[in-house]
Each structure stands twice: as C-alpha cells, then as structure tokens.
Amino acid sequence: MASKISITNLKQLCNHQQVRTLAKLIRQQDPEEVKNMPIYQYATEKTKKKKRVYMWGNAMFGALGNSSFLLPTVHKHPLKSMRYPWRLPFADFHKVQDIACGYGFTVFAASNQENDFVVFGTGLNSDGQIGYHCSKRNKPLGTLAEPVPIALPLLNSGTKAIKVGCGRAHTVVVTDKEGIFSLGNNSYGQCGVPHEDKEKVDKFLSIHHVKGIDEQVIEVVCGQDHTLFLTVSGKVYSCGWSADGQTGLGHYNNQFEPSLVKGDIEGEKIIQLSCAADCVLAVSDKGDIFGWGNSEYSQLNSATDLQQINIPKNLNLGVGKITQAAAGGTMCAAVNEKGHVYVWGYGILGQGPNVSSSKVPVQLPEPLFGLNEFNPDVKVVQLACGLSHFAAVTNKFHLYMWGRNRDDCLGLGKNHGDQFFPFKIAVPADVMKVSCGVDHTAVLCRAFA
C-alpha cells in the first residue's frame, strides 16, 4: 500500500539516509493518488514595470536635474559632468510620458496624483524656456538645478502633456485636450507666435497657445531655432528660423506662424521627423525619406548639389524601406525595416577614426549593435542624435552611442574620448526613448522588474 509523507515526517528527515528513504517512499506512491493530490497556488501582486529616467553629460547648468551636482556643500567642487547613466529620482514619483533635451536644459511631460502640473523642466532658463521661476520678486531665475513645474494655462484639470520638444532656447508642449503650448525665445518665430504679438509680454511670463494647425498634433521636433509639428494624418507644419530653408516652406525668411510644408511630401503620410540643428529628415509610411534645409556637408547630396534647399525633396537613398532617420548638425543616419543602419555626411560616422565624411549612405556592420550567433534576431529600431553624436536603440531595448563625447554626453564611463564605433551604454533598464542634447543625454526607460 502506498505511503503518505506528512509535514512532521519531512521535518524529521535530517541526514542523507533519511533523504534516500523519503525519495524511495515517494517513488512507491500510487501514481493515481499523486495525481489526485491538491495543488496549492499562492496569489502574488503583479508588479508593473515602472518607468525610469537616466541622464548623463554636462552637469554644470542643472540639465541633469540633480542639485547636489551644483552645490559645493555636497561636493568639494561643482560636478562638471556625469560620465555614467544616473537615475533621476524625480521620475520615481512622477509618471513621465516623454522627455526632450534642449541646449543646457531638459523638459519632461509628467504628472502625479498630488498636483495639476503636467510639464516639468530643469537647467538653463535664460529665455524662460522652462517657465517663470524667481527667488525674489521680479527677478526670474536663469538656472534651475532640479525639475520644477511649468505652469501651463490649462482650462481642464484632466489635460495631460503627451509630447515635448526643445530647441536651443525654446520649448513646445503637446497636450491631449488643449492643443499646443510654447515658451522661451521667439526671436525667429520658433514658438509659433504671430510677429505683431511677440514683444507684448515679458519673455519669462509668456506661455503661448499655438494656433493655425487644423488637426491633432502627435509629435513635435525642434531644431536650433525652428519647430516642426507632425499631425495625426501625417502632415507637417513648421515655423521659426529658415536661413537655410529648414522650415521647408519655399523661402528663407523667418516664419512666425505654423504653416503647412509641401514639396515632395505633399500627399505623403509622414510618420517620423528628425532635426538637431538646421537639416531636416522625414520618413513616410511607405519607407521613403525626404530632406530639406542645410546640405553644406552633403547631407542631402542624393537630391541636390545645392548647399541649402527650402522645400522637401525625396532623397532616394536606395537602401530599402526606411523606418527611422536622424539628422544631426553635419551628419545623418537612417535605419531600414531589416534593422540595417546607414550613415552619411561629415563627422564621426561610426566607421572608425579614419572615416569622417561620406556623400552616400554607408552601412554600419550589424555586429556593432549586438548581432551574433547567440543573438541572431537583434536589430536597430530607433535612432536619435545631437549635433555631433548618434544614438541607436535595438529591439532588445539596448542603447548604443557613438560620436563626439562632448562633456561625457555618450555616457562611456571612464573613457573620456570620442567614440568612433557604436558602443553599448550600461543603462540598467530597458531603453524606450533617447533624447540627445548638445552636451547631455536623457533616456526614458522601463525597469527590468
């Protein structure tokens, strides 16, 4: 007859002989009886993978959101730069939806249950690009050392910020219910404010409600001093500085109100835009890539021999169906549906220290992004860039960076030098989005567990 093992018997088995006896008794049990034994399940709370933000690079102006980096009472000297990915505590208490790096400042689309603010900023505030904040009456702060709320003039308490974009000294916020808001420097119309209204209010107090776009905006991208808006139907609107034709409106004048971009993208559904300076790349749902603006370094060489073009042109790169593009100050990159990354232009392209320019797209070897016999399905799915460096995110949520390591913006750790090949950055979380400033970087991540 089969034997049953009680909890008491289990506690009494304390040597090897007893363990062997226990195993023998278990083997002697009737299989049908074992099958009918009750199964106990213990309920556990399902843990959501929280979003986190990691930052690195120039720490001197508060763009990294850590006041202790700037205070001599904490450090012997103010910290010049953070070489490693540093976790921003602010994101642990706020639901961060989007991030954007400007020139010395960072803006977050975020919220929590304790207040009505939906946007926060940290860093340089020389032109009021992160709102009005003062230490004394009528003396606005030019620098903020940690994230502070930006008081948008919202009418609905349920409104949320869904996208943010930052230029050299201006910020644009896209909300889900109340349209678009802009703040900061509007010297060239980059905030989308009519010319006759631009001097009416003090720059630190000015938060503008952008008008002139008839449909929902789902993405905003800022160059140095111009702004691009992408609508739900795939149309592109622009405003701001256009000395190199970067607004794509067919002229080289400043544009103070958003206007529809036409040219070769007319009738196309654009799904992604990129611009870090004054050259713009746009990708359509068909996988075509278009460009306009500055081409002094052969960024748009496949479409024109001119150094500036003021209207979108189909680049016809011949590298397959493009899914993402990145336009830096002097160099460009694109990734196709197979995850192959192509680079061209002038700068550190990722092809080693001996290659600094290319008029045609050149593919970077796939193993540089982690593809090998143990990881045969790795491919790049996202690209981003600053003025002189690139970032790529794979389908495994790993981050690779290369280019000029200005103020440790690549997050390489002890390696202070420039990076001539894509290098995997040690971010201890799944990278979902990366934003590159001129000398600092921020990534929106999802915790491993």
N, C-alpha and C positions, 0 to 999 in steps of 0.2 A: 504494500500500500504506500502511496506517495507521502512524503513527509513535508510538513509545513514549517517555515522558519519564522519565528517571532522576533520582535524588536529586542526582547530580552536576550534571546539566543545570540543575536548579532553582536550585542554589546559584550558578550562573554567570550567571543572568539578573538583572542589576542595573541596568538602565535601562528607560525606557519602551518603546523599540523592541523590546527582548528580551521584555518582558511581552506586547506585542501579538503577537509571534511565537509565544510559548507558548500564548496563547489560540487562535490560528489552528490550531496543531498539535493542540490538544485537540479543537477542533471537527471536525478532519479524521479523528479516530479512528473506527474502526468501532464503531457503537453496540452491536453484539453483543459485541464484545471488551470494551467498557467495562462492559457488564452482567455479564460473567463475571469481572471483576477481584475479588480478595479484599477482604473488608471486615474491618477490624481493630477490635475492641472492647476497651476498657481497663476493667478492673474497679476500682471505687472503693467504699470503705466507706460504707454507708448511715448517714447521720448522724441520730440520733434527736433530736427537738426536746426539749431539756431544759426542765424546769420551773424557773421562777424566781419569786422573791417581790420585789415592790416595795412600799415603805412611805413614808408621809409624815404630817405633822401634828405634834402635840406631842412634843417630844424630851426634855423635862425629867425624865421619870421612867423612861427606859430602854425604853419600849414599842416604839421603832423598832429596837432590837437593835444599836445602834452605840455602843460605849463611848466612842469619841472625841468624840461629841456632848456628853458629860457631863464630860470631863476638861479642866480649864483648861490642862494641859500641852500639849494638842494644839491647842485653840482658845484664843484670848485670853480668851474668856468661854464658859461652857457655852452650847450652842446651844439656844435656846428652842423653835424649831420648824423643821421641814424643809418648805420650800414646794413642792418638786418631788418626783416619784416617785424614790425612792432604792433602788437594788438591794441587797438583803440578801445578803452573801457566804455566810452560813450555808446558804442554800438551794442553793448551788452544790455543796455537799459532802454534802447530805442529800436523801433522796427525800421531799419534802414532799407529803403527801396531802390535808391540809386545814389551814385557818387560822381563827382566831377572835380578834376584838379585844374585850377587856373594858374596864373603866374604868381606863386607865393601864397596861394590860399586854396582851401578845399571847401566844397559845399556838399551837404547831404540832404537828400529827400528822406525824411524820417518822421516818426511820430511815436508817442506813447500814450498811456491812458491818463496821465496826470495833467496834461496841458493841451492847448489848442494849436500849438505851433506845428508846422509840417515841414519846415526847412531850417537847417542849421548851417553855420559856417564858422571857419576858423582861419587865422592867418592875416595877411595883409588886407587892410581896409582903407587904403589911401583914397579911393574914389567912391567909397560907400558900397562896394561890391558885395559886402556881406551885411548890409543894413546899417541902421543908426544905433550906435552904442557910445556912451560917453561916461567918463569918470567924473567930470564936473559939468555944470550947466553950460551948454553951447560950446563944449569942447569935445568933439567926436574923437573916438579912439581910432588911430591909424593902424593899429595892430591888435589882434586878439589871440591869446595864447591857447585857447581851448574852445571847443564848439559852443556857440551861443545861438539862441533862436533868432530867426529873421521874421519880423512881424509883417507878414503879408496882409493886405487889406481884404481879408476874406469875408464874405457875407454868410456863408454856410459853414457851420461848425463841423459838418461831416466831410468837408472837402479835404482831399489828400493830394500831396505832391507826388507825381509819378516819375518825372524825369527832370534832371537838372543839367545845365551846360555852363561852362566857364571859359571866358576868353582871357585876354591879357589883364583887363581890369573891369570886366562886367560879368553879370550872372543872369541867366534866364531860367525860369521855373515853369514847368508844365504841370497843371493840375487836372484832376479828373472831372471836375464840375464847373470850374470858374475860369477856364481858359489859361492864358499865359501871362506871367508877370516878369518884369525885367528891372534890374537895378545896376548902378555903377556908372562907369564912364560911357557917355553917349556922344562923344565928340564927332564921331563919323556916322552916327545913326545906328550903331550896333545894338542899341536897346530897343529899336523899332519905334521910337518916339518922333512924331512929326516935328520938322525943323523949327516951326514957329513956337513950339512949346518947350524946347529943350533947355531954355535958360530961366524958365519961370520959377522953379523951385530949387532950393539948395540941394546939391548933389547927394548929401548924406541922408536927406529926408525923402528922396524921390524913389518911389516904387511904382512902376508904370504898369498899366494893364494894356498889353499889346493887342492891337486890333488890326483888321484888314485881312485876316485869314478866315475863309468861309467855312472850313470844315475842321474836324478834330485833328489836333497835332499829337503825334505819338512819339516823336523824338526831336531833340534839339541838339545841334552841334555848333560849337563856337570856334572860329579861327582866332587869330590875334585880335582883330578889331571888326569882325563881321559875324553874322549869325545866320544859320541855316535851319529851317523848320521842315520836318517831314510829316506829311499828313497821312491819315488812315488809308486814303486811296492811292498813295504813292506819289503825290505831287510834292514839289519842293518850292519853298518860298525863301527869300533871303533879304537881308538889309545890312547896312554898315559900309565899311571902307571897301573901295573897289579899285584902287590904284593899279592893281594887277589883273583886274577882271574877276576877282574871286567871288563877287556876288552872282556872276553868271547872267546878268541882266542885259547884256549887249552894250554896256557903256563902262567908262572908267571913272564915274563920279560917285560921290557919297550917296547912299540910299537911306533915307530916314524913316521909311515905312516899308514893311514887308511887301514884296512883290513876287509874282509867280515867275519861276525860272522856266524857260522854254528850251529852244535849241534842239539838240538831238534827243533830249529826254522827254520832249513833248509826246504825250500818248503812251509813255512807258510807265510801269509801276516800279518806282524806286523803293527798295527795301532797306538800304543802308547808306549812310553818309559818313565821310571822314575828312577832317581838316584840322591840322595842328597850327597852321600858320596862314598861308595865302594860296595854297594849291588845294583843290577840292577833288575828291573822288566819290563817285556814286555808283552803286550796284543795283541792277534791276532784278526783278523776279525771274527773268529769262536767263540770268547769268552774264549779261553784258555789263561792261564797265565804261563809265563816262568820266571825263575830266574837264576842268576849266581853272583859270587863274594863272598863277606863276609857273613858267616852264623853263626858267633860266638854267636848270640843271638836267634837262631832258626828261622831266617827269611826264610830259605829255608828248614826247617825241614821236610816238606812233601815229599821232593825229595831226601834228603841225610842226613846222620848223620855227614858228614864232616863239618869242620868249614870254609872251602873255596872250591869253585868249579870253575874251569876255563873254563867251557863250558855250554851253556844254557841247563836247564832241565825243563821239563814240571812239574809244581807243583801239578797239580790235586787236587785243594783245595776242590772240591765238594760243591761249593756254588752257582752254576748256571753259566750263561753266563756272564763273566766279561766284563765290558766296559771301566773301568779306574782303574789304580793302582798307588800307591805312595810308594816309598822306601826311608825311612829316614836313619839316622845313625845306629839305632839299632832296628827299628820297621817298620812295613809295614801295608798298608791298601789297600783294593780293594772294588769297588762298582760294583754290577751286574746290569743287564738290568731292574730289578724291583726298582732300587734305594736303595737297601739294602747295608749298609756299614759294612765291616768286618775288624777287626784289629788283629794283632798278632805281636810277638816279645817281646822286652823289652823297657820299658819307661812308659810315661803317655799315656795310650792307649785310654782313653776316657771312661773307665769303672768305674771311681771313684778312690779315693785315696788309696783304699786297694788292687787294682789290678795293678801290674806293669809288669807282664810277662804272656805270653800265647804262647804255642808251636803250637796251632791250631787256625784257624780264629774264632773269636767270633763276632757275630753281635751286633752292637750298636742299641739301641731302636730307632725306626723311629720318635717318638715324639720329640727326642732331636734335630731333624732337621726341626721341624715346622709342622709335620704331626698331624692333629687333626680333629675333626668333622667339623670344619669350613673351613679347608684346606685339604680335603681328597686326593687331587691329587699331593701333594708335594713329590718330591723325589730328591735325590742327583744325579747329572750328571757329576760332575768334582771333582777330588781330586788333592791335591798338598801337599808338605811337605818340611820342613827344616831338620836339623839334629835331632831335638828333639820336633818338633811340627807339627801338621796337619792342613790342611785347606780343606773345602768342600764347593762347590757351588751347589745350588739347581736349579731346572728348573724354579724357580721364581726369579733367579738371586740374591739370598740372600747368604751371606757368613757366614760360621760357622768355628770357630777355637778352638783348644784345644792343650794342651801340656805344655812344659816348656816356661814360659813367659820371656825369656832372653831379657833384655833391652827393655821390653814392645813390643816385636815383635808380640804379639797377638792382640794389639790394644784394650785392655779391658777398657781403661779409668783409673779411679782412682784405680781400682783393680790391685795391683802390683803383686799378687801372681800367681802361676801356675794355669792352668785351667784343671780340671780333667774330665770335660764333655764338649761336643761341646757347644759353646756359640755363639749366633748371634752377629756379629760385626756391629756397626752402621755406615755403609757406605752409604752416601746419594746419591746413584746412583745404576744402575743395574750392578752387577759384571759380567764381561765376562771372565776374566782370572786372576788368582792369581799366584804370584811368591814369594817363600819363600827363604830368605837368611838365614845365620846362626843366625842373630840377628835383621833383619829388613824385612819388607814385602812391596810389591808393588802390586796394583791391577789395571788392565785396565778395565774401566767402560764405560757405556753408560748413558748419562744424562737422567733423567726421562722425560724431555720435552725440 
